[in-house]
Amino acid sequence: MKIDRLCDAIRATKCPACVGLDTELSHLPAGYQPKEQSDSVIAACVFRYNCDIIDAIQDVAPCVKVQAAYYEQYGPDGMRCFLDTMAYAKDKGLLVIADVKRNDIGSTASAYARAYVEKSAADFITVNAYLGIDGVWPFLDSCANTGKGIFVLVKTSNPSGGEFQDLDVGGLKLYEAVADKVAAWGQELIGASGYSSVGAVVGATYPAEAESLRKRLPHTFFLVPGYGAQGAGADDIAVSFDSRGLGAVVNSSRAILTAWKKPQYAGMAAPQAARAAVLDMKQDIGRALNKRGIAW
Amino acid sequence: MKIDRLCDAIRATKCPACVGLDTELSHLPAGYQPKEQSDSVIAACVFRYNCDIIDAIQDVAPCVKVQAAYYEQYGPDGMRCFLDTMAYAKDKGLLVIADVKRNDIGSTASAYARAYVEKSAADFITVNAYLGIDGVWPFLDSCANTGKGIFVLVKTSNPSGGEFQDLDVGGLKLYEAVADKVAAWGQELIGASGYSSVGAVVGATYPAEAESLRKRLPHTFFLVPGYGAQGAGADDIAVSFDSRGLGAVVNSSRAILTAWKKPQYAGMAAPQAARAAVLDMKQDIGRALNKRGIAW
């Protein structure tokens, strides 16, 4: 199961970081910038940058997360770049999360499951569960068939995440009710690592909630956004890990893709700056885990 | 504003039906079936079928809804078919709903808004609001700039729709809390028709809830799934209309795309059967509206 492979890769790299390929044109140094503003030329430039970043980080990070939105804006060429980026990362031995947040019901959800769980190089995809189990079981079926996994949106990292997610639904917050369902949906898909193929997205920007969810969901792996650019620090994310240093993978996108712009990485080519940023992130998280008595 | 154009088109056709192009291979008659199972050949066959359906219904229906999932499963070729289908429908004078149910935050949601509100031929897109206003404002911005609109998932038509949506959040159901936000988000974007560019998805399979939402949201246009294949009849959808016969557009996908398989349309080519199914649906809805004293 891919969730076990993710745990193994985190142990091997001692680095629970996910490199977020939310690649925007403004992230590319001059040498990667497109000569013309057509979808195909832009997609080719983004792909070249992604490949160079992947080459530079492939031995230090366990996984990448590729955010579909940035690719879909360039139409079919962008979609090819999205799929090719995931395939390239997979070829390099990285685990791949397709951040698509898809959601629909019945045969439509099955079509999404075919598109991203069954046909693409992704090992995991993100899913929005507002439609209830009807919108989730087609993904569960595909996960059972392929060994791949999903991360269901539970408590998102954004400021207005609580607008609905924090509503009281009778002694529980809505996100806790969703969390409990996520745990139940994943019960049949728990691997040797003790974690299920059905994971949860739990933002780093709400550490008290994350800490409580970590206890509430002992078999649910967390995909953790919000570190760095969104303001959460290493101590905020450390609460999402178990005592073995597993249970979470922390995404960072912009801070890695644009590391070449930062004074501390001056003089480095963008891919090398990205690698240095991943290693700094690894150290930062490692320190925070050590403080909690967790050593790799 | 496109919401006003939708109201005009419904008045002109006297037909509040949306033809759902959730085109699966099993919907295609033998003459449209692909000779080989590659993405590009399949996408070309689906496109040809969609165009023939669009040609056949363009003067009797006001709009089409194109469901992204069925296209995304065929990769970049499918995505091109998705975008080309929407452009073809627009060229024929139809309004176009891109059923993408996208959801994300900040710059990522902005990328989705660029992809589907700004760059595609869609006049409306569907959006999932689990992330709160952060995930909606980029779409509102694009709607304000382009005159296009969104339909936010409020009360979905599927059996497990209530799993989260019906949770009590302090005297209200969650879907009512979402509905109230949808109304508030749309307040600045109300057109001459009295309806806002910010609409709601309200399933026909929960008519009591739909009737109450109709009263609760006087300026919110409904996209109504669940008619036909999912079991809701014309009386169930009639409650979603206002006294002018506006306020809702009712989607039907399978019943139209596969009308050629039904005994009552025997002998018709698939596009003609689709046209006949739309006209039957128009009559069915018209009868139900008449019973409530609404005449076109």
Chai-1 contact restraints between the chains, C-beta under 6 A:
chainA,res_idxA,chainB,res_idxB,connection_type,confidence,min_distance_angstrom,max_distance_angstrom,comment,restraint_id
A,Q67,B,T108,contact,1.0,0.0,6.0,A-B,restraint_1
A,A69,B,D104,contact,1.0,0.0,6.0,A-B,restraint_2
A,A69,B,T108,contact,1.0,0.0,6.0,A-B,restraint_3
A,A69,B,A111,contact,1.0,0.0,6.0,A-B,restraint_4
A,A69,B,Y112,contact,1.0,0.0,6.0,A-B,restraint_5
A,Y70,B,A111,contact,1.0,0.0,6.0,A-B,restraint_6
A,E72,B,A115,contact,1.0,0.0,6.0,A-B,restraint_7
A,Q73,B,A111,contact,1.0,0.0,6.0,A-B,restraint_8
A,Q73,B,R114,contact,1.0,0.0,6.0,A-B,restraint_9
A,Q73,B,A115,contact,1.0,0.0,6.0,A-B,restraint_10
A,P76,B,P76,contact,1.0,0.0,6.0,A-B,restraint_11
A,P76,B,M79,contact,1.0,0.0,6.0,A-B,restraint_12
A,P76,B,R80,contact,1.0,0.0,6.0,A-B,restraint_13
A,M79,B,P76,contact,1.0,0.0,6.0,A-B,restraint_14
A,M79,B,M79,contact,1.0,0.0,6.0,A-B,restraint_15
A,R80,B,P76,contact,1.0,0.0,6.0,A-B,restraint_16
A,K101,B,N103,contact,1.0,0.0,6.0,A-B,restraint_17
A,N103,B,K101,contact,1.0,0.0,6.0,A-B,restraint_18
A,N103,B,N128,contact,1.0,0.0,6.0,A-B,restraint_19
A,D104,B,A69,contact,1.0,0.0,6.0,A-B,restraint_20
A,I105,B,N158,contact,1.0,0.0,6.0,A-B,restraint_21
A,T108,B,Q67,contact,1.0,0.0,6.0,A-B,restraint_22
A,T108,B,A69,contact,1.0,0.0,6.0,A-B,restraint_23
A,A111,B,A69,contact,1.0,0.0,6.0,A-B,restraint_24
A,A111,B,Y70,contact,1.0,0.0,6.0,A-B,restraint_25
A,A111,B,Q73,contact,1.0,0.0,6.0,A-B,restraint_26
A,Y112,B,A69,contact,1.0,0.0,6.0,A-B,restraint_27
A,R114,B,Q73,contact,1.0,0.0,6.0,A-B,restraint_28
A,A115,B,E72,contact,1.0,0.0,6.0,A-B,restraint_29
A,A115,B,Q73,contact,1.0,0.0,6.0,A-B,restraint_30
A,N128,B,N103,contact,1.0,0.0,6.0,A-B,restraint_31
A,N128,B,N128,contact,1.0,0.0,6.0,A-B,restraint_32
A,N128,B,Y130,contact,1.0,0.0,6.0,A-B,restraint_33
A,Y130,B,N128,contact,1.0,0.0,6.0,A-B,restraint_34
A,Y130,B,Y130,contact,1.0,0.0,6.0,A-B,restraint_35
A,L131,B,T156,contact,1.0,0.0,6.0,A-B,restraint_36
A,L131,B,N158,contact,1.0,0.0,6.0,A-B,restraint_37
A,G132,B,S160,contact,1.0,0.0,6.0,A-B,restraint_38
A,G132,B,G161,contact,1.0,0.0,6.0,A-B,restraint_39
A,G132,B,E163,contact,1.0,0.0,6.0,A-B,restraint_40
A,G132,B,F164,contact,1.0,0.0,6.0,A-B,restraint_41
A,I133,B,S160,contact,1.0,0.0,6.0,A-B,restraint_42
A,D134,B,N158,contact,1.0,0.0,6.0,A-B,restraint_43
A,D134,B,S160,contact,1.0,0.0,6.0,A-B,restraint_44
A,L153,B,Y130,contact,1.0,0.0,6.0,A-B,restraint_45
A,T156,B,L131,contact,1.0,0.0,6.0,A-B,restraint_46
A,N158,B,I105,contact,1.0,0.0,6.0,A-B,restraint_47
A,N158,B,L131,contact,1.0,0.0,6.0,A-B,restraint_48
A,N158,B,D134,contact,1.0,0.0,6.0,A-B,restraint_49
A,S160,B,G132,contact,1.0,0.0,6.0,A-B,restraint_50
A,S160,B,I133,contact,1.0,0.0,6.0,A-B,restraint_51
A,S160,B,D134,contact,1.0,0.0,6.0,A-B,restraint_52
A,G161,B,G132,contact,1.0,0.0,6.0,A-B,restraint_53
A,E163,B,G132,contact,1.0,0.0,6.0,A-B,restraint_54
A,F164,B,G132,contact,1.0,0.0,6.0,A-B,restraint_55
A,L167,B,V169,contact,1.0,0.0,6.0,A-B,restraint_56
A,D168,B,G170,contact,1.0,0.0,6.0,A-B,restraint_57
A,V169,B,L167,contact,1.0,0.0,6.0,A-B,restraint_58
A,V169,B,V169,contact,1.0,0.0,6.0,A-B,restraint_59
A,G170,B,D168,contact,1.0,0.0,6.0,A-B,restraint_60
